[in-house]
Amino acid sequence: MDNVFIYGFYILIWPAITLAVLLLICTATYRDIKKAKSENKEFV
């Protein structure tokens, strides 16, 4: 019974983990773009 709860929790929490990683990547990219613009450099 405990394994069912653990697997169910994992399946339900997976979208939240994915969203957190996506937000981290987007935030870091935004900061890099902002820093490059302030230094008059290209991002790529």
C-alpha positions in Angstrom: 0.0 0.0 0.0 2.9 2.4 0.8 4.4 1.9 -2.7 1.1 2.9 -4.3 1.1 6.1 -2.4 4.8 6.9 -3.2 4.3 6.2 -6.9 1.1 8.2 -7.0 2.8 11.1 -5.2 5.7 11.0 -7.6 3.3 11.1 -10.6 1.4 14.0 -9.1 4.5 16.0 -8.1 6.3 15.5 -11.4 4.6 18.5 -13.1 5.6 20.8 -10.2 9.2 19.6 -10.4 9.3 20.2 -14.2 7.8 23.7 -13.8 10.4 24.6 -11.2 13.2 23.5 -13.5 11.7 25.4 -16.4 11.3 28.6 -14.3 15.0 28.2 -13.2 16.2 27.9 -16.8 14.0 30.9 -18.0 15.1 33.1 -15.1 18.8 32.3 -15.8 18.4 33.0 -19.5 16.6 36.3 -18.8 19.3 37.4 -16.5 22.0 36.5 -19.1 20.2 38.4 -21.8 19.7 41.5 -19.5 23.4 41.4 -18.6 24.5 41.1 -22.2 22.3 44.1 -23.2 23.7 46.2 -20.4 27.3 45.4 -21.5 26.4 46.0 -25.2 27.3 42.4 -26.1 25.5 39.8 -28.2 23.7 37.1 -26.2 24.5 34.3 -28.6 
